[in-house]
Amino acid sequence: MTKFVFVTGGVVSSLGKGIAAASLAAILESRGLKVTLLKLDPYINVDPGTMSPFQHGEVFVTDDGAETDLDLGHYERFITAKMKKVNNFTTGQIYESVIRKERRGEYLGKTVQVIPHITNEIQDYIYRGAEGFDVALVEIGGTVGDIESLPFLEAARQLSLRAGRKAAAFVHLTLVPYLVSAGELKTKPTQHSVQKLREIGISPDALLCRADRPIPDDERAKISLFSNVQGDAVISVWDADTIYKIPQMLHDQGLDAIVCEKLGLSPKPADLSVWTKLVHALENPTYEVTIGMVGKYVDLTESYKSLTEALRHAGIHTGSRVNIEYLDSEEIEANGTGALAKYDAILVPGGFGKRGVEGKIAAARFARENKIPYLGICLGMQVALLEYARNKAGLSHANSTEFDAQTDQPVVALITEWQNHDGKVELRDVNSDLGGTMRLGAQTCDVKPNTLAAEIYGPTVTERHRHRYEANNHYLDRIEAAGLVVSARTPTEDLCEIMELPRTGDNAHPWYVGVQYHPEFKSTPRDGHPLFISFIKAALAHKQANTAA
Ligand code: GLN
């Protein structure tokens, strides 16, 4: 029988509920339990795939091709279970499913209502995602008191009632602000937020109180008294300089013990040594590199969450501090590439739309000509390909049909624009629905022997995709003849997965790689990721060579 831990949030959003839930999950996993995490999103969108990264941060992609909330990225970085479609659902999906059932007549003429039909559907979805696990941590998006999240909270309450006394625990995350003018921490918002929760029938078993500093005992006692939560279950979660310290912080205050007791579980003691080791590595680097990241949403690091984490993980596994500086590609368009010279490596991440793309192409050229390590991810691979086509393969108009639909040299295009429809190829064109038209999720292909990619990955590569456009096979031979190497292609459709510059000969470059997929989604702090580790090593070597010169 799966046990549940519901994680709710109060007072304000962005307190790090996802990281708190994932950290508790990590402790429970270290105690030998089989643990998974679910994220319930209260918005009406069916998935976050069509939401602006400005509003929503990164869209995380799972192996099975779901476009999900970025919290699922945290989950995979903290525990070993791989997230799937069933680990994240939205109000939109629940309603869509209930309405479909209603249309099919499955409710036998009954009036279909929020309670019980929507709340039952939510419980079914929770059970579906939790199946096969000892403990499922269920993070409920939004803040207690929001109209939108009410059906989710109601469903959690009902589930805990039905499943029995030891089947569910509730953990509530709140804010304890420090008021500078008063010179003190304020507990009232937390008291009110717990009251709101109790009004709908949920009594938290533990409170995680976020503050910019540790919360002293007398404030914790006050929170305990007014919220009716045991004193030792009022846990202080202060700002940490790295998120990977949170499991230890929560364990030191006994959160896992409180939860296990509530659930009637007595697993082996926690072993957080992997977290201790990686925090130590993070805090005691031997080397340091600075990566220039050329993007569009430059001031919004939330849209590159997995990527910045992946670079940090590579730092952990190469003994280096990795600094990331964000550069606006439109600024490069306006002022040239001069600002790029100082970086130990250049990275162009994924992106959509035409804005700033010429700046990214210029950055790829600068990295190639100046032999600076370059990693292009998804759009970053496409711009590197366009750059090479224009400046080395005599295709001076080379463009992507995403940026110029009429280009006479569509070196990057929708596959339907260049491939015969043989029935095997998924049809994707500009008129398709925005959702569901992309190459999504994990795919495996062979890597060409004796390439840099083969050194990094070995004979095969399995990575996750999220893009519409592809390198156009009609031009690839010509571009390869001009020196670029396509080091991996998909088995059935022959799509370009990895491209690189050779390390010897006329076009030699020490480390220049473009990948059509998003490797960042599979990087974890425990293991790092071979591509990012290799990239950071190349950056270190570049820096060393430059310092020596
Ligand atoms: N816009 C490009 C495409 O759709 C790249 C997408 C991406 O970088 N994720 O193919």
Residues whose N, C-alpha, C, O or C-beta is under 5 A from the ligand:
A	BS01	LIG	G350 G351 F352 G353 I377 C378 L379 R466 H467 R468 Y469
